[in-house]
Amino acid sequence: MTRANEQFYMPTPAPDHQWVILHNPADYESLVDPAHRSGKGPLIAHTSSAGGDGVAHYADFPWLGSWALVLRPRALTVLRNCLADATLIPLSLDGDQAHVLCPAEIDAVDEHRSVIRRIPGSPDIIYFLRLALDPSRVGDADVFRLPHRGSGTYVSQRFVDAVGNGGLVGLLFDPVGGPELRLVR
């Protein structure tokens, strides 16, 4: 697969769709580094509206955060071919089965085309003013995150197309380096 000019996207929550609240606050940290997760059972969570005060629409991807996407069974089935390098952590969501997707880390930042804010006197990244990804460093991965703490999830065009073709709901896709959001229904 050649990716010379491939567009990548950062998933964001669709308005008025479900959000996820983990019951144990310590579980949030374990999702940043799944290797340090204690316990073998599923994480426990419930859904809520974004503000906690309204009715939220059903989502195949109820929103937990950009660093760890939640997939209901239908999303997992549709995207199975896009998840080869990701870790899936079982999640009991409102008593039903779901999974938290913790993507593989890939250092795909094109530092020459990106504008990066770093911690003064350190190589550590605070955030990107402009992010450019190098498709040749992504390889065949369809979902990944960058190796700095707090990195969001990035997905390929193939992932976005699978979501749209599968009729999955609950995510928008923000093109990396682009200002427009694209709704996938």
C-alpha positions in Angstrom: 0.0 0.0 0.0 1.4 3.4 -1.0 0.6 6.3 1.3 2.6 9.1 -0.3 -0.3 11.6 -0.2 -2.7 10.1 2.2 -4.9 12.3 4.4 -5.1 11.4 8.1 -7.7 12.4 10.5 -8.3 13.0 14.2 -11.7 11.6 15.4 -13.8 14.0 17.5 -17.2 13.5 19.1 -20.4 14.1 17.1 -22.6 16.7 18.9 -25.4 15.3 21.1 -24.0 11.8 21.1 -23.1 9.6 24.1 -20.1 10.2 26.3 -18.4 7.6 28.5 -17.7 8.0 32.2 -15.4 5.4 33.8 -16.5 4.4 37.3 -12.9 4.2 38.6 -10.9 7.4 38.0 -7.7 5.4 38.2 -8.7 3.6 35.0 -8.2 6.8 32.9 -4.5 6.6 33.6 -4.3 2.9 32.8 -5.6 3.7 29.3 -2.7 6.0 28.6 -0.4 3.0 29.1 -2.3 -0.3 28.9 0.8 -2.3 29.9 0.4 -0.8 33.4 -3.2 -1.7 33.8 -4.0 -3.6 36.9 -6.8 -6.2 36.9 -7.9 -8.6 34.2 -11.6 -7.9 34.2 -13.4 -5.3 32.0 -13.4 -1.7 32.9 -16.8 -0.5 34.2 -18.4 2.7 32.7 -21.7 4.3 31.9 -22.9 6.7 29.2 -24.0 10.3 29.6 -24.8 13.3 27.6 -21.9 15.7 26.9 -23.1 18.1 29.6 -24.6 15.4 31.7 -28.0 17.1 31.6 -29.6 16.1 28.3 -30.6 13.2 26.1 -27.7 11.8 24.1 -28.1 10.0 20.8 -26.8 6.4 20.5 -23.2 6.2 19.3 -21.2 3.3 17.9 -18.3 5.3 19.4 -19.4 6.8 22.7 -16.8 9.5 23.5 -14.2 8.8 26.2 -11.4 10.9 24.7 -9.3 11.3 21.6 -6.5 9.1 23.1 -8.7 6.1 23.6 -11.8 5.4 21.4 -14.7 3.3 22.6 -16.1 0.8 20.1 -19.4 -0.9 20.5 -19.6 -4.5 19.0 -21.0 -3.2 15.6 -18.0 -0.8 15.3 -15.6 -3.5 16.2 -17.0 -5.8 13.6 -17.0 -3.2 10.8 -13.4 -2.0 11.7 -11.8 -5.3 12.4 -9.5 -5.1 9.4 -8.3 -1.6 10.5 -7.3 -2.6 14.0 -4.3 -5.0 13.5 -1.8 -3.1 15.7 -4.2 -1.8 18.4 -4.8 -3.0 21.9 -8.5 -3.7 22.8 -9.4 -3.4 26.5 -12.8 -4.9 27.5 -15.3 -2.4 28.8 -18.7 -3.0 30.5 -20.7 -0.1 29.2 -24.1 0.3 30.8 -23.9 -3.5 31.4 -23.2 -4.2 27.7 -20.0 -5.3 26.1 -17.7 -2.7 24.4 -14.0 -2.2 24.0 -11.6 0.7 24.5 -9.2 1.0 21.5 -5.7 1.9 22.6 -3.8 2.4 19.3 -0.1 1.6 18.7 2.3 4.5 19.0 4.1 5.6 15.8 6.5 8.5 15.6 5.0 9.9 12.3 5.5 13.6 13.0 7.1 15.4 10.0 9.0 17.9 12.2 10.1 20.0 9.2 6.5 20.8 8.2 5.0 20.9 11.7 5.0 23.8 14.1 5.6 22.3 17.6 5.4 24.0 21.0 7.9 22.3 23.4 8.6 22.5 27.1 11.4 25.2 27.3 14.8 23.5 27.5 13.3 20.1 26.7 12.5 18.0 23.6 9.1 17.2 25.1 6.1 18.3 23.1 3.4 20.4 24.8 1.2 20.7 21.7 1.2 21.3 17.9 0.4 24.6 16.4 0.3 22.8 13.1 0.8 19.1 12.7 2.0 17.3 9.6 2.3 13.6 9.5 4.8 11.6 7.3 2.8 8.8 5.6 5.9 6.8 5.0 6.4 6.4 8.7 2.9 5.2 9.3 3.3 2.1 7.3 0.1 0.0 7.0 -1.4 1.2 10.3 -5.0 2.5 10.0 -5.1 3.8 13.6 -2.3 5.1 15.7 -1.2 7.7 18.2 2.0 9.7 18.5 4.6 8.8 21.2 4.1 11.9 23.3 1.9 11.9 26.4 -1.6 13.2 25.7 -1.5 12.4 22.0 -4.8 11.9 20.4 -5.7 9.1 18.0 -5.1 9.4 14.3 -6.9 7.4 11.6 -6.4 6.7 7.9 -8.7 7.4 5.0 -9.4 3.6 5.0 -10.7 3.8 8.6 -12.9 6.9 7.8 -14.3 5.1 4.7 -15.1 2.0 6.7 -17.0 4.0 9.3 -19.0 5.7 6.6 -19.6 2.6 4.5 -20.6 0.7 7.7 -23.2 3.3 8.7 -21.5 3.9 12.1 -22.4 7.0 14.1 -20.9 9.1 16.8 -17.7 10.5 15.3 -16.6 13.4 13.2 -13.2 13.4 11.5 -10.9 16.5 11.6 -8.4 16.3 8.8 -4.8 16.7 10.1 -3.6 20.1 8.9 -7.1 21.1 7.8 -9.7 23.2 9.4 -12.9 21.4 8.2 -14.8 18.7 10.0 -16.4 16.0 8.0 -19.5 14.3 9.5 -19.7 10.5 9.1 -23.2 9.2 9.6 
